Amino acid sequence: MAKLQLALDFSMLKKAVVVAQKAAPYCDWIEAGTPLIKSEGLEAVRMLKMRFPNKTIVADMKTMDTGSFETGLAAEAGADVSTVCGAADISTIKGAIDEGRRRRIAVAVDLINVPAEKWKAIDALKPDYICLHVGIDQQHEGVDPLKLLRKLKVKSKKIVAGGINAQSAPEVVRAGAEVVIVGGAITKAKDPAKAAKEIKEAMEKA
């Protein structure tokens, strides 16, 4: 069964926690988004772990250098999953993956703006997950995560992010995503709980 990950891309931790509390019953993973970590630091990860001890907590570090060091920081803060950018040097990605294994947390390699030619080299490092991520700016340019997902031929487990909602989530699951990241469709909804429930139910039907 595919997992639903809630991306909390807020600048204020209090607001992020309020939304998370509403949506959490329907989400499997809860992410301290990059903007939240930049604004509030790793306290955001600590708080989410404390508030939601039975959920998988993701630290979206988007590490670009010192892979082992930053993955270690995420682990110490209580993260179950930490991210590293696929655009980073291979040594950085490998350092993050190795540290994740040592610390017993998962590492997801984010493919945002990474050319297809590098996908196999990243997959060869055997990360816990590879995240096909279409950023907001790319979404505005019409880049479709589903089309890219169908081209992603890797052995690693797949995470997908990029403007996904209740309508597109089932297709993403059918295309092979094991974790579906949803941000705005939940966090910007008038009723985050209802939005999360609809997306989770749509994924289950897929």
Secondary structure as UniProt FT lines:
FT   STRAND          3..8
FT   HELIX           13..23
FT   HELIX           24..26
FT   STRAND          29..32
FT   HELIX           34..40
FT   TURN            41..42
FT   HELIX           43..51
FT   TURN            53..54
FT   STRAND          56..63
FT   HELIX           67..76
FT   TURN            77..78
FT   STRAND          81..85
FT   TURN            86..87
FT   HELIX           90..103
FT   STRAND          106..110
FT   TURN            112..113
FT   HELIX           116..118
FT   HELIX           119..123
FT   TURN            124..125
FT   STRAND          129..133
FT   HELIX           136..140
FT   TURN            141..142
FT   HELIX           145..151
FT   STRAND          157..161
FT   TURN            166..168
FT   HELIX           169..174
FT   TURN            175..176
FT   STRAND          179..182
FT   HELIX           184..187
FT   HELIX           192..205
//
